[in-house]
Amino acid sequence: METSFSISDRPAKEVAGIIVADLSGDLDTEAAYELESSLSDIVSQDGVKVVLNFSKIRIMNSTAMGVLLSAAEEARKRGGTMKLCSLSDHVREVLDLVGVSSLFEIFPSEAEAVGSFK
């Protein structure tokens, strides 16, 4: 079972101008630094539209959650949007417990998240 973290971004096939970032592994403290660096590059673009695909994320800690909140705020400051999709029950539960799930648009699937930009 994969536990190390990785992130890779690609353009969405369905809608031009949207970046999909595929996350995989465990979003722990060590992974949060890699996440922060990668998301910083992505959200530094004015008007960016990004979907973070969590389909391969097993766990997420509070450090990674802080990185997500900061990246979403930076995207908003630059006129962009960051949406989340395909969260496991555990990750969704963590966001709900901490009370930050309402700060994100969260979709059950990548297709729904990408489609919401239309």
URGILIN-V86517 format. One record per backbone hydrogen bond with DSSP energy under -0.5 kcal/mol. NH is the residue of the N-H (numbers start at 0). CO is the residue of the C=O. E is the energy in kcal/mol with one decimal. If there is no record, write none. Layout:
BEGIN
nh=(NH & NH)
co=(CO & CO)
e=(E & E)
END
This chain:
BEGIN
nh=(5 & 7 & 9 & 11 & 17 & 18 & 19 & 20 & 20 & 21 & 21 & 22 & 22 & 23 & 24 & 25 & 26 & 27 & 31 & 32 & 32 & 33 & 34 & 35 & 36 & 37 & 38 & 39 & 40 & 41 & 42 & 43 & 44 & 46 & 47 & 48 & 49 & 49 & 50 & 51 & 52 & 52 & 53 & 53 & 55 & 56 & 57 & 57 & 60 & 64 & 65 & 66 & 67 & 68 & 69 & 70 & 71 & 72 & 73 & 74 & 75 & 76 & 77 & 78 & 79 & 80 & 82 & 83 & 84 & 85 & 91 & 92 & 93 & 94 & 95 & 96 & 97 & 98 & 99 & 100 & 102 & 103 & 104 & 105 & 106 & 112 & 113 & 114 & 115 & 116 & 117)
co=(23 & 21 & 19 & 17 & 14 & 48 & 9 & 18 & 50 & 7 & 19 & 20 & 52 & 5 & 55 & 2 & 58 & 25 & 27 & 28 & 29 & 29 & 30 & 31 & 32 & 33 & 34 & 35 & 36 & 37 & 38 & 39 & 41 & 77 & 44 & 16 & 47 & 80 & 18 & 82 & 20 & 50 & 51 & 84 & 22 & 53 & 24 & 55 & 26 & 60 & 61 & 62 & 63 & 64 & 65 & 66 & 67 & 68 & 69 & 70 & 71 & 72 & 73 & 75 & 74 & 47 & 49 & 104 & 51 & 106 & 87 & 88 & 89 & 90 & 91 & 92 & 93 & 94 & 94 & 94 & 99 & 100 & 81 & 103 & 83 & 108 & 109 & 110 & 111 & 113 & 114)
e=(-2.2 & -1.8 & -2.2 & -2.7 & -1.0 & -3.0 & -3.4 & -0.5 & -3.0 & -3.0 & -0.6 & -0.6 & -2.4 & -2.2 & -2.5 & -1.4 & -2.7 & -1.5 & -1.9 & -0.8 & -0.8 & -0.8 & -2.8 & -2.6 & -2.1 & -2.5 & -3.0 & -2.2 & -1.6 & -1.7 & -3.2 & -0.9 & -1.3 & -2.6 & -1.5 & -0.5 & -0.5 & -2.7 & -2.7 & -3.1 & -2.8 & -0.7 & -0.7 & -2.8 & -0.9 & -2.3 & -1.9 & -0.5 & -2.4 & -1.9 & -2.1 & -1.7 & -2.2 & -2.3 & -2.4 & -2.6 & -2.5 & -2.1 & -2.4 & -2.5 & -2.2 & -2.4 & -1.3 & -1.8 & -3.7 & -2.8 & -2.7 & -2.6 & -2.2 & -1.6 & -2.5 & -2.4 & -2.2 & -2.2 & -2.5 & -3.0 & -2.0 & -0.9 & -2.1 & -1.2 & -1.9 & -1.2 & -0.5 & -0.7 & -2.3 & -1.9 & -3.0 & -2.5 & -1.3 & -1.6 & -1.4)
END
